[in-house]
Amino acid sequence: MRVAGNEYTVKETAGAFGDLGTLIPFVVGYITVNHMDPAGILVAFGVFKLWAGLYFKTPVPIQPMKAIGTAAITHGGAITHGTIFASGLFTGVVWGLLGVSGAVTWIQKITRRPVVQGIVLGLGLGFVVEGLRMMRGDPVLAVVAGAMTFLLLSCPRLPAMPALLALGVGVALVREPTLLDELARMSLRFRLPASGLFQIGWRDVATGILVLGLPQLPLTLGNAVIATVEENNTHFPDRPITVKTIALDHAALNLVGVALGGVPMCHGAGGMAGHIRFGARTGGALVILGSLVLFVGLFLADSVATLLQCFPPAILGVILLFGGLELAAGGRAGADGKEDRYIICLTAGLAMWNMGVAYLAGLLLAVACERKWVAL
């Protein structure tokens, strides 16, 4: 079925779950370590996944900001809810200013294509490494799930994602027999989230900016803005997006998201690659997933911990692995000459460590090659 430019099919439904490998671990961390309200997190994600699918009409993902999420979760109780919300407001204001002023468009103009390709390749390899790390603790399940996914991805009539999720749920129920009883005891209870705007203190603002917000900006520029635009416009040239639109969308994601009680959010090339790898071709995948997440946030927020037990880390690792392979496979497309390959490899390698350093080093090397300052 096709409605307003989006498709709602079995393949789109399968592709909708292609970024669970990044979404679920951060949601689990925010809820269990930082003790944040699941309703706020899920309602914000649900609303903006619906928005992204209906507006962009391509599988542009809505994900947690990874640098902020990692720092918040690893610091545990030292990071308050107000600090997390303050970091979201900070990033929203920054990307709003960069979008309105046109600065983000200028950054795109000076960015050489091999640098973008290197960022995409580095992100893909980073997702592969993270996927393998998640699979390491459960090698038997990982091998079975990975082999099954390889086989099903070569059979267009049999979507791999439903089988992969069914395997995960089945294994979880076998390993935890009480989980079935817990699922049966779940009941619907409508609950609106509390706004994050009234939980921010002045100390939270300083910590949110310096500890969480500033380290996130280079990653957002490389992954969520430049690489996402590249990934979208490569796969969907008939539905192009611009860096200015994505920057302004990041402003809306976080300014409105905090008001809804949500955590800092962004787009991401890896998430888009995951959606595409498992079958998504339109924004219908985001509408489907967003509707499901919004429903859980509004009616099953108190049962989220039980639901998340149905997704073993090894299954999420397999999803992340295949999304990373999809992204990395296109990272060197169109590379011309030895100099371009050097720039791509340098940028990719550094991007797995620090996105800001990778961007600057790749750009400097590209300029140096153009001006014949170096010979490779």
VOBA-1610 file (N, C-alpha, C; in pm, whole numbers, padded with zeros to 5 digits, always signed):
BEGIN
Met+00084-00119+00000Met+00000+00000+00000Met+00088+00125+00000Arg+00056+00219-00086Arg+00133+00344-00095Arg+00042+00461-00060Val+00085+00543+00037Val+00006+00657+00081Val+00099+00778+00092Ala+00066+00885+00018Ala+00140+01012+00026Ala+00291+00993+00011Gly+00331+00908-00084Gly+00472+00889-00114Gly+00542+00786-00030Asn+00476+00731+00070Asn+00535+00626+00154Asn+00468+00493+00130Glu+00546+00385+00139Glu+00493+00250+00122Glu+00477+00184+00259Tyr+00374+00103+00272Tyr+00348+00029+00395Tyr+00331-00117+00357Thr+00445-00187+00352Thr+00450-00325+00305Thr+00526-00410+00407Val+00534-00538+00377Val+00610-00629+00463Val+00757-00588+00467Lys+00813-00550+00351Lys+00953-00510+00346Lys+00977-00383+00426Glu+00886-00287+00416Glu+00903-00164+00494Glu+00893-00194+00643Thr+00804-00284+00680Thr+00791-00323+00820Thr+00918-00389+00870Ala+00976-00477+00787Ala+01102-00542+00824Ala+01213-00439+00839Gly+01223-00347+00741Gly+01327-00245+00747Gly+01310-00148+00861Ala+01188-00135+00913Ala+01163-00042+01023Ala+01249-00074+01145Phe+01283-00201+01165Phe+01357-00241+01283Phe+01508-00247+01259Gly+01554-00190+01149Gly+01694-00200+01111Gly+01791-00121+01196Asp+01741-00029+01281Asp+01834+00046+01367Asp+01816+00013+01516Leu+01751-00099+01545Leu+01733-00138+01686Leu+01866-00160+01756Gly+01969-00198+01679Gly+02100-00224+01738Gly+02160-00102+01805Thr+02126+00018+01760Thr+02173+00140+01826Thr+02068+00196+01921Leu+01942+00181+01888Leu+01836+00240+01968Leu+01821+00172+02105Ile+01806+00040+02105Ile+01772-00031+02229Ile+01882-00022+02336Pro+02011-00042+02304Pro+02112-00034+02411Pro+02113+00100+02485Phe+02094+00210+02411Phe+02093+00341+02477Phe+01966+00361+02559Val+01853+00316+02507Val+01729+00326+02582Val+01740+00247+02713Val+01795+00127+02704Val+01815+00045+02824Val+01905+00117+02924Gly+02015+00175+02875Gly+02107+00245+02964Gly+02044+00365+03032Tyr+01972+00446+02955Tyr+01907+00563+03013Tyr+01806+00523+03121Ile+01734+00413+03097Ile+01629+00372+03191Ile+01688+00305+03315Thr+01782+00214+03296Thr+01833+00134+03407Thr+01945+00203+03485Val+02031+00278+03417Val+02145+00343+03484Val+02110+00484+03529Asn+02052+00562+03438Asn+02018+00701+03471Asn+01878+00717+03530His+01801+00608+03531His+01667+00607+03591His+01575+00714+03532Met+01582+00730+03400Met+01496+00826+03333Met+01360+00763+03302Asp+01259+00848+03287Asp+01123+00801+03264Asp+01111+00741+03124Pro+01076+00612+03112Pro+01063+00551+02980Pro+00958+00621+02893Ala+00854+00675+02957Ala+00748+00740+02879Ala+00804+00858+02800Gly+00882+00942+02864Gly+00938+01058+02795Gly+01030+01018+02681Ile+01117+00921+02706Ile+01211+00876+02604Ile+01136+00822+02482Leu+01040+00733+02505Leu+00972+00665+02395Leu+00873+00755+02323Val+00804+00842+02396Val+00709+00933+02329Val+00785+01027+02236Ala+00898+01081+02282Ala+00977+01170+02198Ala+01028+01098+02074Phe+01080+00978+02092Phe+01128+00901+01976Phe+01012+00869+01882Gly+00900+00829+01936Gly+00785+00795+01853Gly+00735+00912+01771Val+00721+01028+01835Val+00672+01147+01766Val+00764+01185+01651Phe+00895+01184+01675Phe+00987+01231+01571Phe+01016+01125+01466Lys+01000+00997+01497Lys+01009+00896+01392Lys+00890+00913+01296Leu+00772+00938+01350Leu+00656+00966+01266Leu+00681+01089+01179Trp+00732+01195+01240Trp+00760+01318+01168Trp+00860+01294+01055Ala+00971+01225+01086Ala+01075+01201+00986Ala+01021+01122+00868Gly+00944+01017+00896Gly+00890+00936+00788Gly+00794+01012+00700Leu+00708+01092+00760Leu+00608+01167+00683Leu+00670+01284+00608Tyr+00774+01345+00664Tyr+00833+01464+00601Tyr+00938+01427+00496Phe+01037+01346+00532Phe+01146+01315+00440Phe+01106+01211+00335Lys+01017+01122+00370Lys+00971+01013+00282Lys+01085+00919+00241Thr+01190+00917+00320Thr+01298+00820+00308Thr+01327+00769+00450Pro+01398+00658+00464Pro+01423+00604+00599Pro+01531+00679+00676Val+01510+00809+00698Val+01602+00890+00780Val+01577+00856+00927Pro+01673+00798+00996Pro+01646+00745+01131Pro+01644+00854+01237Ile+01583+00824+01349Ile+01589+00906+01469Ile+01656+00820+01576Gln+01774+00864+01622Gln+01852+00783+01714Gln+01896+00864+01835Pro+01942+00798+01941Pro+02002+00871+02053Pro+02135+00931+02009Met+02168+01050+02061Met+02301+01106+02038Met+02402+01019+02113Lys+02498+00963+02040Lys+02581+00857+02097Lys+02685+00907+02197Ala+02751+01020+02168Ala+02852+01070+02262Ala+02786+01112+02393Ile+02673+01182+02385Ile+02601+01223+02505Ile+02551+01100+02580Gly+02489+01005+02508Gly+02436+00885+02572Gly+02544+00804+02640Thr+02658+00786+02573Thr+02767+00708+02631Thr+02820+00773+02757Ala+02842+00906+02751Ala+02894+00977+02869Ala+02794+00973+02983Ala+02667+00994+02954Ala+02564+00995+03058Ala+02553+00859+03126Ile+02554+00754+03045Ile+02535+00619+03101Ile+02659+00573+03178Thr+02778+00602+03125Thr+02901+00557+03193Thr+02927+00635+03322His+02881+00760+03330His+02897+00838+03453His+02787+00808+03555Gly+02681+00739+03510Gly+02577+00693+03601Gly+02514+00802+03685Gly+02517+00784+03816Gly+02449+00874+03907Gly+02507+01014+03912Ala+02630+01034+03860Ala+02690+01167+03861Ala+02622+01260+03761Ile+02548+01205+03667Ile+02478+01284+03565Ile+02329+01286+03600Thr+02276+01404+03628Thr+02135+01416+03664Thr+02047+01422+03540His+01918+01405+03561His+01823+01419+03450His+01832+01559+03391Gly+01846+01659+03477Gly+01856+01796+03430Gly+01977+01819+03341Thr+02088+01753+03373Thr+02209+01765+03291Thr+02185+01710+03151Ile+02119+01596+03143Ile+02089+01535+03013Ile+01995+01624+02933Phe+01894+01676+02998Phe+01801+01765+02927Phe+01872+01894+02883Ala+01962+01947+02966Ala+02035+02068+02931Ala+02123+02045+02809Ser+02186+01928+02800Ser+02269+01898+02683Ser+02184+01892+02556Gly+02060+01844+02569Gly+01970+01841+02454Gly+01933+01982+02409Leu+01903+02070+02504Leu+01873+02209+02469Leu+01993+02276+02403Phe+02112+02251+02456Phe+02234+02311+02401Phe+02255+02269+02256Thr+02248+02140+02229Thr+02269+02095+02092Thr+02158+02145+01999Gly+02036+02154+02049Gly+01928+02207+01968Gly+01953+02351+01928Val+01998+02434+02024Val+02027+02575+01995Val+02142+02587+01896Val+02249+02509+01917Val+02366+02518+01829Val+02329+02484+01684Trp+02257+02373+01665Trp+02223+02333+01528Trp+02119+02425+01467Gly+02035+02484+01549Gly+01943+02583+01497Gly+02018+02705+01444Leu+02117+02752+01519Leu+02196+02867+01477Leu+02279+02835+01351Leu+02339+02717+01348Leu+02418+02678+01231Leu+02331+02666+01106Gly+02207+02620+01125Gly+02117+02607+01011Gly+02064+02741+00963Val+02018+02824+01055Val+01960+02954+01018Val+02066+03046+00958Ser+02187+03045+01013Ser+02292+03134+00964Ser+02352+03089+00831Gly+02330+02964+00794Gly+02390+02911+00672Gly+02530+02857+00692Ala+02580+02858+00817Ala+02715+02810+00844Ala+02732+02664+00807Val+02629+02583+00834Val+02641+02441+00804Val+02649+02416+00653Thr+02585+02502+00574Thr+02595+02491+00428Thr+02736+02525+00381Trp+02796+02628+00443Trp+02935+02664+00411Trp+03030+02550+00445Ile+03008+02485+00560Ile+03092+02371+00599Ile+03083+02261+00494Gln+02961+02235+00446Gln+02945+02132+00343Gln+03021+02170+00215Lys+03019+02297+00178Lys+03084+02340+00053Lys+03234+02322+00057Ile+03295+02341+00174Ile+03441+02328+00181Ile+03484+02184+00206Thr+03388+02096+00232Thr+03420+01956+00262Thr+03438+01877+00133Arg+03556+01823+00113Arg+03585+01745-00009Arg+03517+01609-00003Arg+03481+01558-00120Arg+03407+01432-00125Arg+03483+01315-00062Pro+03614+01299-00085Pro+03683+01187-00019Pro+03675+01192+00133Val+03665+01313+00190Val+03651+01325+00335Val+03516+01267+00378Val+03411+01301+00303Val+03278+01247+00333Val+03278+01095+00320Gln+03341+01045+00212Gln+03347+00900+00193Gln+03423+00832+00306Gly+03529+00897+00354Gly+03605+00841+00465Gly+03523+00837+00593Ile+03445+00942+00618Ile+03358+00944+00735Ile+03257+00830+00729Val+03197+00812+00611Val+03098+00706+00593Val+03162+00568+00614Leu+03281+00548+00555Leu+03350+00420+00571Leu+03386+00396+00717Gly+03438+00499+00784Gly+03475+00485+00925Gly+03356+00454+01013Leu+03244+00520+00986Leu+03122+00491+01062Leu+03078+00347+01042Gly+03082+00303+00918Gly+03041+00165+00889Gly+03129+00065+00962Leu+03261+00085+00957Leu+03352-00005+01025Leu+03332+00001+01177Gly+03303+00121+01227Gly+03275+00134+01370Gly+03153+00055+01412Phe+03049+00058+01329Phe+02929-00020+01358Phe+02959-00170+01352Val+03042-00211+01257Val+03079-00353+01248Val+03150-00398+01375Val+03246-00318+01421Val+03321-00351+01542Val+03229-00357+01663Glu+03140-00258+01676Glu+03047-00257+01789Glu+02951-00376+01783Gly+02907-00411+01662Gly+02821-00527+01646Gly+02890-00655+01690Leu+03015-00671+01649Leu+03092-00790+01689Leu+03113-00793+01840Arg+03133-00676+01901Arg+03150-00671+02046Arg+03024-00719+02118Met+02908-00679+02067Met+02782-00721+02128Met+02756-00870+02107Met+02807-00925+01998Met+02787-01066+01967Met+02881-01157+02043Arg+02993-01099+02091Arg+03100-01180+02151Arg+03054-01258+02273Gly+02962-01204+02351Gly+02918-01271+02474Gly+02826-01390+02451Asp+02778-01408+02329Asp+02685-01517+02299Asp+02716-01570+02160Pro+02835-01632+02141Pro+02883-01667+02007Pro+02794-01765+01931Val+02733-01861+02001Val+02649-01960+01931Val+02528-01892+01869Leu+02457-01814+01949Leu+02341-01742+01897Leu+02382-01645+01787Ala+02496-01579+01804Ala+02543-01483+01705Ala+02570-01550+01571Val+02635-01666+01575Val+02667-01738+01450Val+02539-01784+01382Val+02448-01841+01459Val+02321-01888+01401Val+02243-01772+01341Ala+02232-01662+01417Ala+02157-01546+01370Ala+02223-01483+01249Gly+02357-01474+01251Gly+02428-01415+01138Gly+02413-01498+01011Ala+02428-01630+01025Ala+02414-01718+00908Ala+02272-01713+00852Met+02173-01713+00941Met+02034-01705+00897Met+02007-01574+00824Thr+02064-01465+00875Thr+02044-01334+00812Thr+02107-01330+00674Phe+02229-01383+00661Phe+02294-01389+00530Phe+02207-01463+00429Leu+02153-01576+00471Leu+02071-01657+00380Leu+01942-01585+00341Leu+01875-01526+00439Leu+01746-01464+00412Leu+01759-01334+00334Leu+01871-01263+00351Leu+01889-01140+00274Leu+01904-01167+00125Ser+01938-01290+00090Ser+01948-01326-00052Ser+01817-01381-00105Cys+01714-01385-00021Cys+01581-01431-00063Cys+01481-01318-00045Pro+01459-01236-00148Pro+01374-01117-00136Pro+01234-01147-00083Arg+01182-01267-00106Arg+01046-01298-00063Arg+01037-01332+00084Leu+01152-01352+00149Leu+01153-01388+00291Leu+01233-01283+00368Pro+01169-01178+00419Pro+01241-01074+00491Pro+01319-01130+00610Ala+01442-01084+00624Ala+01528-01138+00729Ala+01491-01088+00867Met+01446-00964+00878Met+01424-00904+01010Met+01318-00976+01094Pro+01201-01011+01040Pro+01103-01082+01123Pro+01158-01214+01178Ala+01233-01285+01095Ala+01290-01411+01141Ala+01395-01387+01249Leu+01473-01282+01233Leu+01577-01250+01330Leu+01515-01211+01465Leu+01412-01129+01461Leu+01345-01090+01585Leu+01274-01208+01650Ala+01213-01293+01568Ala+01145-01412+01622Ala+01246-01505+01691Leu+01363-01520+01629Leu+01468-01601+01691Leu+01508-01543+01826Gly+01526-01411+01830Gly+01564-01346+01955Gly+01460-01366+02064Val+01334-01346+02031Val+01227-01364+02128Val+01220-01508+02176Gly+01232-01602+02081Gly+01227-01744+02117Gly+01339-01783+02211Val+01461-01736+02183Val+01575-01767+02270Val+01556-01704+02408Ala+01507-01579+02410Ala+01485-01511+02538Ala+01384-01586+02624Leu+01276-01637+02563Leu+01173-01710+02637Leu+01224-01844+02688Val+01308-01910+02609Val+01364-02038+02652Val+01460-02018+02770Arg+01541-01913+02760Arg+01641-01889+02864Arg+01579-01834+02993Glu+01472-01759+02980Glu+01404-01700+03096Glu+01257-01743+03095Pro+01225-01861+03144Pro+01086-01910+03140Pro+00987-01817+03208Thr+01033-01740+03308Thr+00941-01649+03379Thr+00904-01527+03293Leu+00979-01505+03185Leu+00953-01388+03101Leu+00814-01395+03039Leu+00771-01515+03004Leu+00638-01530+02944Leu+00529-01487+03042Asp+00545-01522+03168Asp+00447-01480+03269Asp+00448-01329+03287Glu+00567-01270+03283Glu+00579-01124+03297Glu+00511-01054+03179Leu+00529-01108+03059Leu+00464-01049+02941Leu+00312-01061+02951Ala+00266-01174+03004Ala+00121-01195+03016Ala+00059-01101+03118Arg+00138-01057+03216Arg+00084-00969+03320Arg+00083-00822+03281Met+00139-00789+03165Met+00142-00649+03122Met+00001-00598+03097Ser-00024-00474+03131Ser-00155-00414+03107Ser-00138-00273+03055Leu-00237-00227+02980Leu-00232-00093+02923Leu-00267+00010+03029Arg-00184+00115+03036Arg-00214+00226+03127Arg-00165+00355+03063Phe-00258+00441+03026Phe-00221+00566+02960Phe-00151+00660+03058Arg-00034+00710+03013Arg+00042+00803+03097Arg+00121+00899+03011Leu+00104+01028+03033Leu+00181+01129+02961Leu+00315+01152+03033Pro+00422+01179+02958Pro+00551+01203+03022Pro+00558+01342+03084Ala+00649+01360+03179Ala+00674+01491+03238Ala+00777+01566+03154Ser+00758+01694+03135Ser+00850+01775+03056Ser+00986+01783+03124Gly+01090+01786+03041Gly+01225+01800+03096Gly+01265+01943+03122Leu+01187+02039+03073Leu+01225+02180+03085Leu+01231+02226+03230Phe+01148+02168+03315Phe+01138+02214+03454Phe+01230+02134+03547Gln+01316+02052+03489Gln+01408+01972+03570Gln+01552+02019+03557Ile+01573+02134+03491Ile+01707+02184+03462Ile+01746+02295+03559Gly+01859+02279+03628Gly+01913+02383+03715Gly+02035+02447+03650Trp+02086+02556+03709Trp+02201+02625+03651Trp+02324+02536+03647Arg+02345+02456+03750Arg+02460+02364+03748Arg+02445+02261+03636Asp+02322+02219+03610Asp+02297+02124+03502Asp+02335+02184+03366Val+02310+02313+03349Val+02342+02379+03223Val+02492+02373+03196Ala+02572+02408+03296Ala+02718+02407+03278Ala+02770+02267+03249Thr+02726+02169+03328Thr+02771+02031+03307Thr+02719+01975+03175Gly+02595+02006+03142Gly+02536+01956+03017Gly+02610+02006+02895Ile+02656+02131+02900Ile+02729+02187+02786Ile+02871+02132+02779Leu+02945+02140+02891Leu+03088+02108+02890Leu+03116+01958+02885Val+03040+01880+02961Val+03068+01736+02971Val+02997+01655+02863Leu+02873+01694+02830Leu+02793+01615+02736Leu+02781+01681+02598Gly+02744+01807+02593Gly+02708+01871+02466Gly+02823+01894+02371Leu+02933+01958+02420Leu+03044+01992+02330Leu+03108+01869+02265Pro+03136+01760+02339Pro+03195+01642+02271Pro+03104+01581+02165Gln+02973+01608+02172Gln+02880+01551+02076Gln+02883+01623+01941Leu+02919+01752+01939Leu+02905+01832+01816Leu+02983+01777+01697Pro+03111+01738+01711Pro+03181+01682+01594Pro+03118+01554+01542Leu+03071+01469+01633Leu+03007+01344+01591Leu+02877+01373+01516Thr+02800+01470+01565Thr+02677+01506+01496Thr+02706+01561+01357Leu+02807+01647+01347Leu+02843+01703+01216Leu+02880+01593+01118Gly+02965+01501+01161Gly+03012+01398+01068Gly+02908+01292+01038Asn+02847+01236+01142Asn+02756+01123+01125Asn+02614+01167+01093Ala+02559+01256+01177Ala+02417+01286+01169Ala+02383+01389+01062Val+02481+01470+01020Val+02453+01573+00920Val+02517+01535+00786Ile+02651+01543+00777Ile+02719+01522+00649Ile+02696+01381+00595Ala+02721+01279+00678Ala+02710+01140+00631Ala+02565+01100+00604Thr+02471+01151+00683Thr+02330+01119+00660Thr+02282+01176+00528Val+02320+01301+00499Val+02284+01362+00371Val+02345+01284+00255Glu+02471+01244+00270Glu+02540+01165+00167Glu+02468+01032+00144Glu+02436+00963+00253Glu+02371+00832+00243Glu+02234+00845+00178Asn+02156+00942+00221Asn+02022+00962+00166Asn+02027+00997+00018Asn+02111+01091-00019Asn+02113+01139-00158Asn+02178+01040-00253Thr+02260+00949-00200Thr+02316+00842-00283Thr+02210+00737-00316His+02133+00698-00216His+02031+00594-00235His+01900+00649-00291Phe+01869+00774-00260Phe+01739+00830-00301Phe+01757+00966-00368Pro+01823+00969-00484Pro+01846+01098-00552Pro+01718+01168-00593Asp+01608+01094-00602Asp+01479+01155-00635Asp+01414+01223-00516Arg+01468+01197-00395Arg+01416+01259-00272Arg+01532+01317-00191Pro+01603+01416-00247Pro+01723+01467-00180Pro+01692+01549-00056Ile+01789+01555+00033Ile+01780+01640+00151Ile+01906+01727+00156Thr+01903+01834+00234Thr+02017+01926+00244Thr+02068+01930+00387Val+02193+01975+00402Val+02250+01984+00536Val+02177+02089+00619Lys+02128+02194+00553Lys+02054+02298+00627Lys+01925+02240+00685Thr+01853+02162+00605Thr+01730+02100+00654Thr+01759+02007+00771Ile+01865+01927+00759Ile+01898+01833+00865Ile+01942+01906+00992Ala+02017+02016+00977Ala+02059+02093+01094Ala+01938+02151+01166Leu+01845+02210+01090Leu+01726+02267+01152Leu+01639+02157+01214Asp+01639+02040+01151Asp+01562+01930+01208Asp+01622+01885+01341His+01756+01888+01351His+01820+01855+01479His+01779+01955+01587Ala+01765+02081+01548Ala+01719+02181+01645Ala+01580+02145+01697Ala+01490+02110+01605Ala+01354+02074+01645Ala+01352+01946+01728Leu+01432+01847+01687Leu+01437+01720+01760Leu+01465+01742+01908Asn+01560+01829+01936Asn+01606+01842+02073Asn+01534+01949+02153Leu+01497+02059+02090Leu+01424+02161+02164Leu+01284+02111+02201Val+01216+02050+02104Val+01083+01995+02132Val+01095+01865+02212Gly+01199+01786+02179Gly+01217+01659+02247Gly+01235+01674+02397Val+01313+01774+02440Val+01332+01799+02583Val+01199+01837+02647Ala+01119+01918+02576Ala+00988+01956+02628Ala+00898+01834+02650Leu+00921+01729+02572Leu+00843+01606+02586Leu+00905+01509+02686Gly+01019+01546+02742Gly+01086+01456+02837Gly+01178+01357+02770Gly+01219+01385+02645Gly+01304+01293+02570Gly+01452+01321+02590Val+01535+01223+02553Val+01680+01236+02561Val+01730+01301+02431Pro+01855+01351+02428Pro+01910+01411+02306Pro+01904+01313+02188Met+01854+01361+02074Met+01832+01277+01957Met+01901+01335+01834Cys+01926+01250+01738Cys+01988+01293+01613Cys+01950+01196+01501His+01993+01228+01380His+01983+01134+01269His+02112+01052+01266Gly+02135+00973+01165Gly+02258+00895+01160Gly+02265+00808+01037Ala+02382+00811+00971Ala+02399+00732+00849Ala+02395+00583+00877Gly+02446+00542+00993Gly+02444+00400+01026Gly+02303+00347+01043Gly+02218+00424+01108Gly+02079+00384+01123Gly+02007+00375+00990Met+02035+00471+00901Met+01973+00466+00769Met+02020+00343+00693Ala+02149+00312+00703Ala+02201+00193+00636Ala+02134+00067+00689Gly+02108+00062+00820Gly+02040-00053+00878Gly+01897-00066+00826His+01825+00045+00820His+01690+00042+00764His+01692-00010+00620Ile+01784+00044+00541Ile+01792+00007+00398Ile+01830-00141+00384Arg+01929-00185+00462Arg+01979-00323+00451Arg+01868-00425+00473Phe+01774-00394+00562Phe+01668-00489+00593Phe+01538-00462+00519Gly+01541-00372+00419Gly+01426-00362+00328Gly+01357-00230+00315Ala+01387-00131+00399Ala+01317-00002+00392Ala+01361+00078+00269Arg+01264+00140+00202Arg+01293+00224+00086Arg+01218+00356+00092Thr+01127+00373+00187Thr+01052+00497+00201Thr+01040+00533+00349Gly+00976+00646+00374Gly+00952+00686+00512Gly+00848+00602+00582Gly+00782+00513+00510Gly+00684+00426+00572Gly+00742+00344+00685Ala+00870+00305+00671Ala+00935+00227+00778Ala+00939+00307+00907Leu+00968+00437+00897Leu+00975+00522+01017Leu+00836+00544+01076Val+00735+00556+00989Val+00598+00573+01038Val+00554+00449+01114Ile+00587+00332+01062Ile+00549+00207+01128Ile+00618+00195+01264Leu+00750+00215+01266Leu+00823+00203+01392Leu+00783+00313+01490Gly+00766+00436+01438Gly+00728+00547+01524Gly+00593+00524+01590Ser+00497+00470+01516Ser+00366+00440+01572Ser+00376+00338+01685Leu+00457+00235+01664Leu+00475+00131+01766Leu+00543+00188+01891Val+00650+00265+01871Val+00724+00322+01985Val+00635+00420+02062Leu+00558+00502+01989Leu+00469+00597+02055Leu+00363+00525+02137Phe+00307+00417+02083Phe+00207+00340+02156Phe+00265+00283+02285Val+00386+00226+02275Val+00449+00169+02395Val+00476+00280+02496Gly+00523+00396+02450Gly+00552+00506+02541Gly+00430+00558+02614Leu+00316+00561+02545Leu+00195+00616+02605Leu+00119+00514+02691Phe+00125+00385+02652Phe+00039+00286+02717Phe+00114+00174+02791Leu+00243+00154+02758Leu+00316+00042+02820Leu+00449+00086+02879Ala+00460+00214+02914Ala+00588+00265+02965Ala+00635+00190+03089Asp+00542+00149+03173Asp+00579+00079+03296Asp+00625-00065+03271Ser+00607-00113+03149Ser+00645-00251+03116Ser+00762-00257+03018Val+00826-00143+02994Val+00933-00138+02894Val+01048-00233+02930Ala+01086-00239+03057Ala+01197-00325+03097Ala+01168-00471+03061Thr+01044-00513+03076Thr+01006-00650+03040Thr+01015-00671+02890Leu+00964-00576+02812Leu+00966-00588+02666Leu+01109-00595+02613Leu+01199-00516+02671Leu+01336-00511+02620Leu+01413-00640+02645Gln+01365-00721+02740Gln+01430-00850+02765Gln+01413-00946+02647Cys+01322-00915+02557Cys+01296-01002+02441Cys+01402-00988+02332Phe+01497-00895+02350Phe+01597-00870+02247Phe+01737-00897+02303Pro+01788-01021+02289Pro+01923-01053+02338Pro+02028-00964+02270Pro+02133-00925+02343Pro+02237-00840+02284Pro+02299-00896+02155Ala+02311-01028+02145Ala+02369-01087+02024Ala+02284-01059+01901Ile+02152-01060+01917Ile+02063-01029+01805Ile+02079-00883+01764Leu+02086-00794+01862Leu+02109-00652+01832Leu+02245-00633+01766Gly+02343-00712+01808Gly+02475-00704+01745Gly+02473-00745+01600Val+02395-00847+01567Val+02383-00890+01427Val+02319-00779+01342Ile+02215-00715+01397Ile+02150-00605+01326Ile+02250-00492+01301Leu+02328-00461+01404Leu+02428-00354+01393Leu+02537-00392+01293Leu+02579-00517+01295Leu+02681-00565+01202Leu+02639-00547+01058Phe+02518-00587+01024Phe+02474-00578+00885Phe+02450-00433+00843Gly+02404-00350+00936Gly+02393-00208+00905Gly+02529-00147+00878Gly+02628-00185+00957Gly+02764-00135+00936Gly+02823-00181+00806Leu+02801-00307+00769Leu+02850-00358+00641Leu+02787-00283+00524Glu+02658-00256+00534Glu+02588-00181+00430Glu+02649-00042+00414Leu+02677+00024+00526Leu+02733+00159+00522Leu+02876+00157+00471Ala+02959+00068+00524Ala+03099+00062+00484Ala+03116+00024+00337Ala+03027-00060+00286Ala+03038-00105+00146Ala+03030+00011+00048Gly+02958+00117+00085Gly+02948+00232-00005Gly+03046+00342+00028Gly+03131+00320+00127Gly+03221+00426+00172Gly+03328+00465+00074Arg+03365+00375-00018Arg+03471+00408-00113Arg+03417+00421-00255Ala+03285+00426-00269Ala+03225+00436-00403Ala+03272+00562-00474Gly+03324+00547-00594Gly+03361+00662-00676Gly+03497+00721-00642Ala+03577+00654-00560Ala+03710+00708-00527Ala+03798+00707-00650Asp+03860+00822-00679Asp+03944+00835-00797Asp+04087+00863-00756Gly+04177+00775-00797Gly+04318+00801-00776Gly+04370+00767-00637Lys+04503+00761-00629Lys+04569+00722-00506Lys+04549+00824-00396Glu+04550+00954-00429Glu+04533+01058-00329Glu+04397+01047-00259Asp+04292+01023-00338Asp+04159+01008-00279Asp+04155+00889-00184Arg+04219+00781-00223Arg+04219+00662-00138Arg+04293+00688-00007Tyr+04402+00763-00013Tyr+04473+00800+00109Tyr+04383+00881+00202Ile+04314+00980+00144Ile+04227+01067+00224Ile+04114+00985+00288Ile+04056+00896+00209Ile+03947+00812+00259Ile+03995+00723+00374Cys+04110+00659+00356Cys+04160+00567+00458Cys+04199+00642+00585Leu+04265+00758+00570Leu+04302+00836+00688Leu+04178+00882+00764Thr+04082+00936+00691Thr+03960+00986+00756Thr+03883+00872+00821Ala+03873+00758+00752Ala+03800+00643+00807Ala+03865+00592+00934Gly+03996+00579+00933Gly+04065+00528+01051Gly+04048+00619+01171Leu+04063+00750+01149Leu+04048+00844+01259Leu+03902+00856+01304Ala+03808+00838+01210Ala+03665+00850+01244Ala+03623+00742+01343Met+03692+00630+01346Met+03660+00525+01442Met+03705+00562+01583Trp+03789+00670+01590Trp+03838+00716+01719Trp+03774+00848+01760Asn+03782+00949+01670Asn+03727+01081+01702Asn+03680+01147+01572Met+03551+01178+01564Met+03494+01231+01441Met+03549+01369+01407Gly+03567+01454+01506Gly+03617+01588+01480Gly+03759+01586+01427Val+03846+01506+01489Val+03984+01493+01442Val+03987+01435+01301Ala+03903+01336+01275Ala+03897+01273+01143Ala+03860+01375+01035Tyr+03758+01456+01064Tyr+03713+01555+00967Tyr+03823+01657+00937Leu+03886+01711+01040Leu+03988+01812+01019Leu+04111+01754+00949Ala+04155+01635+00990Ala+04273+01573+00929Ala+04248+01540+00782Gly+04130+01484+00752Gly+04097+01453+00613Gly+04088+01577+00526Leu+04027+01683+00580Leu+04014+01808+00504Leu+04151+01871+00479Leu+04238+01873+00581Leu+04372+01930+00565Leu+04453+01852+00461Leu+04443+01719+00464Leu+04516+01638+00367Leu+04462+01662+00227Ala+04331+01675+00213Ala+04272+01700+00082Ala+04319+01834+00026Val+04320+01938+00108Val+04367+02070+00064Val+04515+02065+00029Ala+04592+01995+00111Ala+04736+01983+00084Ala+04763+01912-00048Cys+04684+01811-00079Cys+04700+01740-00207Cys+04661+01830-00325Glu+04552+01904-00309Glu+04507+01993-00417Glu+04611+02099-00449Arg+04678+02150-00345Arg+04775+02259-00364Arg+04916+02207-00385Lys+04932+02075-00398Lys+05060+02012-00426Lys+05161+02034-00314Trp+05111+02052-00191Trp+05203+02062-00078Trp+05263+01928-00042Val+05188+01821-00074Val+05236+01685-00049Val+05216+01603-00176Ala+05297+01501-00192Ala+05283+01409-00305Ala+05266+01268-00250Leu+05154+01207-00283Leu+05125+01073-00231Leu+05142+00968-00340
//
